[in-house]
Structures are given as C-alpha cells and as structure tokens.
C-alpha cells in the first residue's frame, strides 16, 4: 500500500515540477549550451540561482501546508462521525513518514543553498566588474619613451571606479534558454574562458590633422589618450607606437575569465544545491492530501487495503483452533 501511495505521489510530483522554469521563453528544447559572453554568463547564473531559491522556498512553504492538511485528515479519521475515514490511519502514517523525510532533506539543503547563493553573488560581482570596463571611455595621459617625458603623474584608472553598466534586458540567444526542475541538474559549468577584453587607446587630437607627436610636443611630453575596451577575442598588441602616428593601438588585454577558485566554487556549489533541491521535489509538490484522497486511484488503494484486511481476518477466523490437549 505504501508503495502504491508513493507511486501516486511521484506522478503528482512529476506533473507539478515540469511546469516550473526560469527563462524568458521556451522553445521546446532542453538544449542548454554553455554561456559564451559576460552578460550571458551573468544571466545564466542568475537563472540557476533563482530556480534553486524558488524550489527551496516552495518546499518549505508546501511542507508547512501539508502538515496542516495531514493534521486535519488525521482528526477526521479519528472522528466518530466519519466512519468511512477510519481506514485512513495506515495511509496517513505513510504520509507522516514522507513529511518527516522531507523535513530532514530540507534541513540538509539549507547550507548548500546558502553556499550556492554566496558563490553566485561573488561570481556575478566579478563578471559585472569586467563588463563595466567594456565600452568605457577614459581620458588618460601616456608617454612612449623615458619617464622624463611625464610632466605630471598620469591618473590611474581602476576597475572599481568604472561606471556600473547593466547588461541588456533582452538577449536573443539567452532568452531561448529555459532552466526548469527537469534540466537544472544537467546544466553545463560556467566556462573558464568564455571571453577576453581588448583595451584600445586612441590618440585624441586638439585639432584636425594633428598627430600624436604634435600633441605630445604641445602638452609637455605626454599624449592625451582615450581608452576604450571591447569584449572580443584576444588581439595582438602592436610592438611600437610611432611618435607621429595618428592611428590606434591595442595597449593591453584584460583577462575576462573568473579566477580558478571563484570558478570552482561557483560550479561545485551550484551543482550541489541543484541536486538537493530537486531531491525534495516529490515531498514538496503534494499540495493537498485531501485532493489526493479524492482521486480514484487513491480510493481504489483504500478499498484494496480494506479488502486485504478483511480477507486476512476472515482467514484467521476460519483457521481451525487447536485443542489444548493436542
């Protein structure tokens, strides 16, 4: 009987869990390729952590509701006015065991879920700081030769001083990716090197036709440059920037990837949390034991239980009793 109840429970669970998903749209495919850009990785991490939190929150809330429902049905089963429900206690005992098991699972999930949130927050902050650099235009002083060319110490442009730039609200590729309770445990790891950031310095001119050399002479030994950055494949830097150039040069390539410790923590913590919150799916998706009790399968199970008990008692009554002298 308990196995039948668990089978019914699993069926209800499957129908409920497949409806939950995080994503802008659904294309009918479970194909979830790894993210390959700063913003897509940020969005993908957020999708995964949002679903982890949603599943865990639903589990906590629904178990509380189920406990109330179990108490109500238990009271009804013991009531003299509801004789038809007196056969429910064995089934309710199985229900209580499931709730207890779910309590234990949720208690064990608390720490992994929190660790996944913390690892995701740290990774998103680091990815966001790199994205802040993309497209940023900064004026700075530069020289191509000896230190005596500086008339003053050039300003230092630090990453944390850059303006925060939110990722685009919509992304044609990422919007097609839906993460739900069915595919969350098969998500690919956030890649180690999904992107690089190329920084480019453009010599700014005081007037049309002036070269960087003219500008350097006019400003006392330094050039006024405009620094910009793009998310792209790594580009090779030009070895020399001629003093009279009027062109551009890649002056450096910033590493866009997450450091190994952050990346390892992110992928491992997400996986651990995703596995454990989906393990709670069946016990948390039983919305109402009263609703289950009204299902024909449940009633059939109850009838079989009663008939089984009747047959056992009948067999016991018909068994010949041995005489004390035998």
C-alpha positions as CSV (number, residue, x, y, z in Angstrom):
1,X,0.0,0.0,0.0
2,X,2.8,2.4,0.9
3,X,4.4,1.7,-2.5
4,X,1.2,2.5,-4.3
5,X,0.9,5.7,-2.4
6,X,4.5,6.7,-3.2
7,X,3.8,5.9,-6.9
8,X,0.8,8.2,-6.9
9,X,2.8,10.9,-5.1
10,X,5.6,10.6,-7.7
11,X,3.0,11.0,-10.5
12,X,1.5,14.2,-8.9
13,X,5.1,15.5,-8.3
14,X,6.1,15.0,-12.0
15,X,3.2,16.9,-13.3
16,X,3.8,19.8,-11.0
17,X,7.6,20.1,-11.2
18,X,7.8,20.2,-15.0
19,X,5.8,23.4,-15.0
20,X,8.4,25.4,-13.1
21,X,11.1,27.2,-15.1
22,X,13.2,30.3,-15.2
23,X,13.6,31.9,-18.6
24,X,12.1,34.5,-20.9
25,X,10.7,32.0,-23.4
26,X,10.5,28.3,-24.2
27,X,11.5,26.8,-27.5
28,X,10.6,23.2,-26.6
29,X,14.2,22.1,-26.3
30,X,16.3,21.1,-23.3
31,X,19.5,22.1,-25.1
32,X,21.4,24.5,-22.8
33,X,24.7,25.4,-24.3
34,X,27.4,26.9,-22.1
35,X,27.3,30.7,-21.8
36,X,29.9,32.5,-24.0
37,X,29.8,36.1,-23.0
38,X,30.0,38.3,-19.9
39,X,26.3,39.2,-19.8
40,X,25.1,35.7,-20.9
41,X,27.1,34.1,-18.1
42,X,25.7,36.6,-15.6
43,X,22.2,35.9,-16.8
44,X,22.6,32.1,-16.8
45,X,24.0,32.1,-13.2
46,X,21.0,34.3,-12.1
47,X,18.6,31.9,-13.7
48,X,20.1,28.9,-12.0
49,X,20.2,30.5,-8.5
50,X,16.7,31.9,-8.9
51,X,15.3,28.4,-9.6
52,X,17.3,26.9,-6.7
53,X,15.7,29.5,-4.4
54,X,12.3,29.1,-5.8
55,X,12.3,25.3,-5.4
56,X,13.7,25.5,-1.9
57,X,11.1,28.2,-0.9
58,X,8.3,26.2,-2.4
59,X,9.4,23.1,-0.5
60,X,9.4,24.9,2.9
61,X,6.0,26.5,2.3
62,X,4.3,23.4,1.0
63,X,5.6,21.1,3.7
64,X,4.0,23.5,6.2
65,X,0.7,23.4,4.3
66,X,0.9,19.6,4.1
67,X,1.4,19.4,7.8
68,X,-1.8,21.3,8.4
69,X,-3.6,19.1,5.9
70,X,-2.3,16.0,7.5
71,X,-3.5,17.1,10.9
72,X,-6.9,17.9,9.5
73,X,-7.2,14.5,7.9
74,X,-5.9,12.7,10.9
75,X,-8.6,14.4,13.1
76,X,-11.2,13.4,10.6
77,X,-10.1,9.8,10.5
78,X,-10.5,9.6,14.3
79,X,-13.9,11.2,14.4
80,X,-16.9,9.0,15.1
81,X,-19.0,11.0,12.6
82,X,-16.7,10.0,9.7
83,X,-16.7,6.2,10.0
84,X,-15.7,5.9,6.3
85,X,-12.4,7.5,7.1
86,X,-11.3,5.1,9.8
87,X,-9.4,3.1,7.4
88,X,-7.1,6.0,6.6
89,X,-4.7,5.9,9.6
90,X,-2.2,3.4,8.0
91,X,-2.1,5.6,4.9
92,X,-1.7,8.7,6.9
93,X,1.2,7.1,8.8
94,X,2.9,6.7,5.4
95,X,2.2,10.4,4.7
96,X,3.7,11.4,8.0
97,X,6.8,9.4,7.3
98,X,7.2,11.2,3.9
99,X,6.8,14.6,5.7
100,X,9.5,13.7,8.2
101,X,11.8,12.6,5.4
102,X,11.2,15.9,3.6
103,X,11.9,17.8,6.8
104,X,15.3,16.1,7.1
105,X,16.1,16.7,3.4
106,X,15.2,20.4,3.7
107,X,17.4,20.8,6.8
108,X,20.3,19.2,4.9
109,X,19.6,21.5,1.9
110,X,19.8,24.8,3.9
111,X,23.6,25.0,3.9
112,X,24.2,24.0,0.3
113,X,21.6,26.5,-0.9
114,X,23.2,29.3,1.1
115,X,26.6,28.4,-0.2
116,X,25.3,28.5,-3.8
117,X,23.8,31.9,-3.3
118,X,27.1,33.3,-1.8
119,X,29.3,31.7,-4.6
120,X,26.9,33.0,-7.3
121,X,26.9,36.5,-5.8
122,X,30.7,36.7,-5.8
123,X,30.9,35.4,-9.3
124,X,28.3,37.8,-10.7
125,X,30.1,40.7,-9.0
126,X,33.4,39.8,-10.6
127,X,31.8,39.3,-14.0
128,X,29.9,42.5,-13.7
129,X,33.1,44.4,-12.8
130,X,34.7,43.1,-16.1
131,X,31.6,44.1,-18.1
132,X,31.8,47.6,-16.6
133,X,35.1,48.0,-18.5
134,X,33.5,47.2,-21.8
135,X,32.6,50.3,-23.8
136,X,34.0,52.6,-21.1
137,X,35.8,55.7,-22.5
138,X,38.5,57.2,-20.2
139,X,40.9,60.0,-20.8
140,X,44.4,59.4,-19.6
141,X,48.0,60.6,-20.0
142,X,50.6,58.5,-21.7
143,X,54.2,58.6,-22.9
144,X,56.1,56.3,-25.3
145,X,59.6,56.7,-24.0
146,X,61.5,57.5,-20.8
147,X,60.0,58.7,-17.6
148,X,61.2,62.2,-18.0
149,X,58.6,62.7,-20.7
150,X,55.9,63.0,-17.9
151,X,55.0,66.5,-16.9
152,X,52.8,65.0,-14.2
153,X,51.9,61.6,-12.8
154,X,49.2,60.2,-15.0
155,X,45.8,59.4,-13.5
156,X,45.3,55.7,-12.6
157,X,42.1,54.2,-13.9
158,X,41.0,51.5,-11.5
159,X,38.4,48.9,-12.4
160,X,36.2,49.6,-9.4
161,X,35.9,53.2,-10.3
162,X,34.2,52.4,-13.6
163,X,30.5,53.2,-14.0
164,X,28.2,50.2,-13.5
165,X,26.7,49.2,-16.8
166,X,23.7,46.8,-16.6
167,X,23.5,44.0,-19.1
168,X,20.9,44.3,-21.9
169,X,17.4,43.3,-20.7
170,X,16.9,41.0,-23.7
171,X,19.3,38.7,-25.5
172,X,18.1,36.7,-28.5
173,X,20.2,33.6,-27.6
174,X,19.9,33.6,-23.9
175,X,16.2,34.3,-23.9
176,X,15.7,30.9,-25.6
177,X,17.3,29.1,-22.7
178,X,14.8,27.9,-20.1
179,X,16.0,26.3,-16.9
180,X,13.5,24.2,-15.0
181,X,13.3,21.4,-12.4
182,X,13.8,18.8,-15.2
183,X,17.0,20.1,-16.7
184,X,18.6,22.1,-13.8
185,X,20.8,19.2,-12.7
186,X,22.2,18.8,-16.3
187,X,23.4,22.4,-16.7
188,X,26.9,22.9,-18.1
189,X,29.5,24.5,-16.0
190,X,30.2,28.2,-16.4
191,X,33.2,28.0,-18.8
192,X,36.7,29.1,-17.6
193,X,37.5,31.3,-20.6
194,X,34.3,32.5,-22.3
195,X,35.6,35.9,-23.3
196,X,38.5,38.3,-23.3
197,X,38.6,42.1,-23.0
198,X,40.6,44.0,-25.5
199,X,41.6,47.6,-24.5
200,X,42.3,50.1,-27.2
201,X,43.9,53.5,-26.8
202,X,43.1,56.2,-29.4
203,X,45.1,59.4,-29.5
204,X,42.8,62.3,-29.1
205,X,43.5,65.4,-31.2
206,X,43.4,69.1,-30.3
207,X,42.6,69.9,-33.8
208,X,42.0,68.1,-37.1
209,X,45.2,66.9,-38.8
210,X,47.4,67.0,-35.6
211,X,49.3,63.8,-34.9
212,X,50.1,62.3,-31.5
213,X,53.6,63.7,-31.8
214,X,52.3,67.2,-32.3
215,X,50.1,66.7,-29.3
216,X,52.9,65.4,-27.2
217,X,55.0,68.4,-28.0
218,X,52.3,70.8,-27.3
219,X,51.4,69.3,-23.9
220,X,54.8,69.0,-22.5
221,X,55.9,65.4,-23.1
222,X,52.7,63.3,-22.8
223,X,49.9,62.3,-25.0
224,X,46.3,62.6,-24.2
225,X,44.7,59.2,-25.0
226,X,41.2,57.8,-25.0
227,X,41.0,54.3,-23.6
228,X,38.1,52.0,-24.6
229,X,37.5,48.3,-24.2
230,X,35.6,45.7,-26.1
231,X,34.6,42.2,-25.3
232,X,36.2,40.1,-28.1
233,X,38.9,37.6,-29.0
234,X,42.3,38.4,-27.8
235,X,44.2,40.8,-30.2
236,X,47.9,41.1,-30.6
237,X,49.4,44.4,-29.4
238,X,51.5,46.4,-31.9
239,X,55.0,46.4,-30.6
240,X,55.7,50.1,-31.3
241,X,53.6,53.1,-31.4
242,X,55.4,55.7,-33.6
243,X,55.7,59.2,-32.1
244,X,53.9,60.7,-35.1
245,X,51.2,58.1,-35.5
246,X,47.6,59.1,-35.9
247,X,46.3,55.6,-35.5
248,X,45.2,53.2,-32.8
249,X,46.9,50.5,-30.8
250,X,45.8,47.6,-28.6
251,X,47.7,48.5,-25.4
252,X,46.7,45.5,-23.4
253,X,44.3,42.6,-23.0
254,X,42.5,42.2,-19.7
255,X,41.7,38.6,-18.7
256,X,37.9,38.3,-18.7
257,X,37.7,34.9,-17.1
258,X,36.9,34.2,-13.4
259,X,39.8,33.2,-11.2
260,X,40.1,29.5,-10.7
261,X,39.0,29.5,-7.0
262,X,35.8,31.5,-7.8
263,X,35.0,29.4,-10.8
264,X,35.5,26.1,-9.0
265,X,33.4,27.3,-6.0
266,X,30.6,28.6,-8.3
267,X,30.2,25.4,-10.4
268,X,30.5,23.0,-7.4
269,X,28.1,24.9,-5.2
270,X,25.5,25.3,-7.9
271,X,25.6,21.6,-8.7
272,X,25.3,20.6,-5.0
273,X,22.4,22.9,-4.4
274,X,20.6,21.9,-7.7
275,X,20.8,18.2,-6.9
276,X,19.5,18.5,-3.3
277,X,16.6,20.9,-4.1
278,X,15.3,18.6,-6.9
279,X,15.5,15.7,-4.4
280,X,12.8,17.5,-2.4
281,X,10.5,17.7,-5.4
282,X,8.1,14.9,-4.6
283,X,7.6,15.7,-0.9
284,X,7.1,19.4,-1.6
285,X,4.8,19.1,-4.6
286,X,2.0,17.3,-2.8
287,X,-0.2,20.3,-2.5
288,X,-3.1,18.8,-0.6
289,X,-3.7,15.3,0.8
290,X,-7.4,16.0,0.7
291,X,-7.1,16.4,-3.1
292,X,-5.2,13.2,-3.4
293,X,-7.8,11.4,-1.3
294,X,-10.5,12.3,-3.8
295,X,-8.5,10.7,-6.7
296,X,-10.0,7.4,-8.0
297,X,-6.6,5.7,-7.7
298,X,-6.4,6.7,-4.0
299,X,-9.9,5.4,-3.3
300,X,-9.1,2.1,-5.1
301,X,-6.0,1.8,-3.0
302,X,-8.1,2.3,0.1
303,X,-10.6,-0.3,-0.9
304,X,-7.8,-2.8,-1.6
305,X,-6.4,-2.1,1.8
306,X,-9.8,-2.7,3.5
307,X,-10.4,-5.9,1.5
308,X,-6.9,-7.1,2.3
309,X,-7.6,-6.6,6.0
310,X,-11.0,-8.3,5.7
311,X,-9.5,-11.3,3.9
312,X,-6.8,-11.6,6.5
313,X,-9.3,-11.5,9.3
314,X,-11.6,-14.0,7.5
315,X,-8.7,-16.4,7.0
316,X,-7.8,-16.1,10.6
317,X,-11.4,-16.8,11.8
318,X,-11.7,-19.8,9.5
319,X,-8.4,-21.4,10.7
320,X,-9.2,-24.4,12.9
321,X,-8.1,-23.8,16.5
322,X,-6.1,-26.5,18.2
323,X,-7.4,-28.2,21.3
324,X,-5.4,-27.5,24.4
325,X,-4.9,-31.3,24.8
326,X,-3.4,-31.7,21.3
